[in-house]
Amino acid sequence: MSLVLVTGAAGRIGTVLRGGLPERGWALRSLDVVPLPDVRPGEEQVVADAGDLVAMVDATEGASAVVHLAGISGESTWPAIRSTNIESTFCALEAARLTGVSRVVLASSNHATGYTPRPDGGLLREVDAPPRPDTYYGVSKVAMEALGSLYVDRYGLDVVCLRIGSAFAEPTTTRQLATWLSPADTVSLVDAALTAPSPGFSVIWGVSANTRNWWDLTAARALGYEPQDDAEVYAEALIEALGTPDPADPVHARVGGEYTLAEFDAENFQA
Ligand SMILES: NC(=O)c1ccc[n+]([C@@H]2O[C@H](COP(=O)([O-])OP(=O)(O)OC[C@H]3O[C@@H](n4cnc5c(N)ncnc54)[C@H](O)[C@@H]3O)[C@@H](O)[C@H]2O)c1
């Protein structure tokens, strides 16, 4: 079994991966700033701050790969986003470099390119969605992708950035009928990112095989991701409860959805 360090392991996605990666042949070293609610047989737990380089070097030693999820997973104040998200991404990559770990999977986000409009027709490829962050949070994911690119070009690491849509147990908004990433597909996506031969620097969308997808999964499939789930099974109930989505509404017409609206202005996120 290959050992993978998962940071942010106590969170939503970390919990899903801790359930699914061992079945795919991965042994877990699970790091979070808070203790795990349960430690599973064979799992190593590390309670540490992912923004502490010394602790991250210790935690990365002996691993074959790193999955970096730790951080603030939504909009916050600039000091909090800067010091937690950007610093911890640097530490994850720098610890990998210092310990000779060549594969790092980074939890980026659709919010790295949130102001990108929906194309007139067809699917949106990652290459047609350059950095266009919708929030300070989105800026931290742009920085994440930039740091990943640096560590590939300068140090020869393989870094796969996952522009995750909405990774929840099930979709709860009509936007998520297009952006949902199911728990089972989350495991498949991360496993593909961990095992794809020599991906170099890759940026791929992270969504399920949703009928309403408008983000192109060609690049993700090329790395071996085979999504199985489709949010459409929740469509009837969500539309009945919340109304038919209006394609012209920015929530549906921009990659970042709600995060592009005025309620995410800086006034609402002051230190
Ligand atoms: N869930 C989604 O829909 C989604 C979408 C896009 C991107 N992402 C990204 O995926 C990652 C995981 O998301 P999630 O939904 O599981 O978030 P979450 O908030 O449930 O989990 C984040 C975890 O990181 C830990 N953490 C925070 N700061 C830390 C630090 N300094 N050191 C160590 N651990 C720290 C927290 O304790 C928490 O357990 C995040 O980076 C998030 O931005 C998630």
PDBQT file of the ligand as one rigid body, heavy atoms in Angstrom, charges set to zero:
ROOT
HETATM    1  N1  LIG A 301     -16.734  21.108  -0.446  1.00  0.00    +0.000 N 
HETATM    2  C1  LIG A 301     -16.710  21.763  -1.602  1.00  0.00    +0.000 C 
HETATM    3  O1  LIG A 301     -17.730  21.861  -2.297  1.00  0.00    +0.000 OA
HETATM    4  C2  LIG A 301     -15.450  22.402  -2.114  1.00  0.00    +0.000 A 
HETATM    5  C3  LIG A 301     -15.499  23.064  -3.350  1.00  0.00    +0.000 A 
HETATM    6  C4  LIG A 301     -14.328  23.635  -3.852  1.00  0.00    +0.000 A 
HETATM    7  C5  LIG A 301     -13.144  23.522  -3.143  1.00  0.00    +0.000 A 
HETATM    8  N2  LIG A 301     -13.131  22.894  -1.934  1.00  0.00    +0.000 N 
HETATM    9  C6  LIG A 301     -11.869  22.837  -1.202  1.00  0.00    +0.000 C 
HETATM   10  O2  LIG A 301     -11.620  21.526  -0.729  1.00  0.00    +0.000 OA
HETATM   11  C7  LIG A 301     -10.971  21.574   0.544  1.00  0.00    +0.000 C 
HETATM   12  C8  LIG A 301     -11.764  20.765   1.550  1.00  0.00    +0.000 C 
HETATM   13  O3  LIG A 301     -13.087  21.235   1.559  1.00  0.00    +0.000 OA
HETATM   14  P1  LIG A 301     -14.148  20.722   2.640  1.00  0.00    +0.000 P 
HETATM   15  O4  LIG A 301     -15.499  20.966   2.036  1.00  0.00    +0.000 OA
HETATM   16  O5  LIG A 301     -13.778  19.372   3.115  1.00  0.00    +0.000 OA
HETATM   17  O6  LIG A 301     -13.905  21.812   3.769  1.00  0.00    +0.000 OA
HETATM   18  P2  LIG A 301     -14.075  21.684   5.364  1.00  0.00    +0.000 P 
HETATM   19  O7  LIG A 301     -14.203  23.082   5.841  1.00  0.00    +0.000 OA
HETATM   20  O8  LIG A 301     -15.136  20.704   5.688  1.00  0.00    +0.000 OA
HETATM   21  O9  LIG A 301     -12.676  21.075   5.816  1.00  0.00    +0.000 OA
HETATM   22  C9  LIG A 301     -11.486  21.802   5.873  1.00  0.00    +0.000 C 
HETATM   23  C10 LIG A 301     -10.617  21.162   6.949  1.00  0.00    +0.000 C 
HETATM   24  O10 LIG A 301      -9.372  21.861   6.977  1.00  0.00    +0.000 OA
HETATM   25  C11 LIG A 301      -8.989  21.952   8.338  1.00  0.00    +0.000 C 
HETATM   26  N3  LIG A 301      -8.053  23.077   8.474  1.00  0.00    +0.000 N 
HETATM   27  C12 LIG A 301      -8.309  24.402   8.371  1.00  0.00    +0.000 A 
HETATM   28  N4  LIG A 301      -7.192  25.106   8.570  1.00  0.00    +0.000 NA
HETATM   29  C13 LIG A 301      -6.205  24.214   8.807  1.00  0.00    +0.000 A 
HETATM   30  C14 LIG A 301      -4.832  24.327   9.069  1.00  0.00    +0.000 A 
HETATM   31  N5  LIG A 301      -4.222  25.521   9.123  1.00  0.00    +0.000 N 
HETATM   32  N6  LIG A 301      -4.120  23.195   9.259  1.00  0.00    +0.000 NA
HETATM   33  C15 LIG A 301      -4.705  21.978   9.198  1.00  0.00    +0.000 A 
HETATM   34  N7  LIG A 301      -6.025  21.809   8.952  1.00  0.00    +0.000 NA
HETATM   35  C16 LIG A 301      -6.757  22.911   8.743  1.00  0.00    +0.000 A 
HETATM   36  C17 LIG A 301     -10.273  22.169   9.108  1.00  0.00    +0.000 C 
HETATM   37  O11 LIG A 301     -10.126  21.846  10.474  1.00  0.00    +0.000 OA
HETATM   38  C18 LIG A 301     -11.216  21.229   8.352  1.00  0.00    +0.000 C 
HETATM   39  O12 LIG A 301     -11.250  19.954   8.952  1.00  0.00    +0.000 OA
HETATM   40  C19 LIG A 301     -10.847  23.048   0.907  1.00  0.00    +0.000 C 
HETATM   41  O13 LIG A 301      -9.557  23.500   0.556  1.00  0.00    +0.000 OA
HETATM   42  C20 LIG A 301     -11.894  23.717   0.040  1.00  0.00    +0.000 C 
HETATM   43  O14 LIG A 301     -11.566  25.068  -0.251  1.00  0.00    +0.000 OA
HETATM   44  C21 LIG A 301     -14.252  22.344  -1.399  1.00  0.00    +0.000 A 
ENDROOT
TORSDOF 0
